[in-house]
Amino acid sequence: MTTLRRAVELPAWLRAAWLRAAWLLLALCSAALARAALNGQTTFAAFAAGAAFGVVLLLAATAAGWQVRRPTVRPVLLGVAGGLVLVLLPGITHPGVALPVGMRPQPFAAWVLVTGLVVVAEEALLRGALLDTVREAAGLPAAVVVSSAAFALMHVPLYGWEVVPIDLAAGVWLAGLRLAGGGIGAPAAAHFLADLAGWLT
């Protein structure tokens, strides 16, 4: 992982916190638009677009200094509890509304693998690299707002503007899980559980 980090490390002039944040947001925006354009009408195209999106986000997060840390049990359990809130709350407040699913749900095993990659990549970039970078540049409240807004807006090309309010709220919740858990293990577990619920609905 050290070799990979060195290979994609940003040049010195881009290492200032606000420049790193801008670079991360540009990478996220470009990857989200490319994913939507490549999503296609077939299962293979959707899975390929999702996998490519995940790889690009992981490379961008790594370039910005995010490092893989082995998750411990506590943050994962916290994430499962947080994921149940994400799953149950929309059903209570808006019964009968299905969660949007960006990739075709068949075959399930491939969906799980690609969704797992996308979830970890999104959390690494948003609640890992971006949150830390914006916090360094402008403080914690700004970091939560920027990472949550980016989470909501990146889904617009796939799902439309109607998902922004729920995704903005989910982004704030996932940021809280990141801060409570100390790493991306908790928000990644919650995020994956919510996506799994979307597949099942």
C-alpha positions, 0 to 999 in steps of 0.5 A, spaced: 500 500 500 505 504 501 508 503 494 501 505 491 500 511 495 507 513 493 505 512 485 499 516 486 501 521 491 499 529 489 505 533 487 507 538 493 504 544 490 497 540 491 498 538 498 495 544 501 489 542 505 484 547 501 487 545 494 487 537 496 479 538 498 478 541 491 482 536 487 478 531 491 471 534 489 473 535 482 475 527 482 469 525 485 464 529 480 468 527 474 468 520 476 460 520 478 459 523 471 463 518 468 459 513 471 452 515 469 454 516 462 457 509 462 452 505 466 448 503 460 442 498 459 446 492 461 448 488 467 455 488 465 455 495 463 452 497 470 457 493 474 463 495 470 461 502 471 460 501 478 467 498 479 471 503 475 468 508 479 470 505 486 477 504 483 477 511 481 475 514 488 480 509 492 486 512 488 483 519 489 483 518 496 490 514 497 493 520 493 490 525 498 493 521 503 488 516 506 490 510 508 487 503 509 486 501 517 484 494 519 477 495 522 476 493 529 469 490 531 466 496 535 466 501 529 463 495 525 457 494 530 456 501 531 455 501 523 450 496 523 446 499 528 447 506 524 445 502 518 439 500 521 437 507 523 438 508 515 434 503 513 428 503 518 427 511 518 425 512 511 420 506 511 417 510 517 417 517 515 415 515 507 412 508 507 412 504 501 418 508 498 423 503 495 430 506 495 434 507 489 438 502 486 444 504 481 446 497 479 442 492 476 440 487 482 442 480 478 446 476 479 447 478 487 454 475 488 456 480 483 452 486 486 455 484 493 462 485 490 461 491 486 457 494 491 462 493 497 467 496 493 463 502 491 461 503 498 468 502 501 471 507 496 465 512 497 467 512 504 474 512 503 474 519 499 468 522 503 468 520 510 476 519 510 480 523 505 475 529 504 472 530 511 479 530 514 482 535 509 476 540 509 477 539 517 484 541 516 482 547 512 476 550 515 474 546 521 469 540 523 462 543 521 465 545 514 468 538 513 461 535 515 457 540 511 462 539 505 462 531 505 455 530 506 453 535 500 458 532 496 455 525 498 448 527 496 450 531 489 454 525 487 448 521 486 444 526 482 447 523 475 444 516 477 438 518 481 435 525 480 435 531 484 429 528 488 434 524 492 438 530 495 434 531 501 435 524 504 442 523 501 444 529 505 441 527 511 444 520 510 451 523 509 450 527 515 449 521 519 454 517 516 459 523 518 457 522 525 458 515 525 465 516 522 467 521 528 464 516 533 467 510 530 474 513 529 475 511 522 471 509 515 469 502 518 462 504 522 460 509 516 462 503 511 458 498 514 452 502 515 452 504 508 453 497 505 447 495 510 443 501 507 444 499 500 443 491 501 436 493 504 435 497 497 437 491 493 432 487 497 426 492 496 
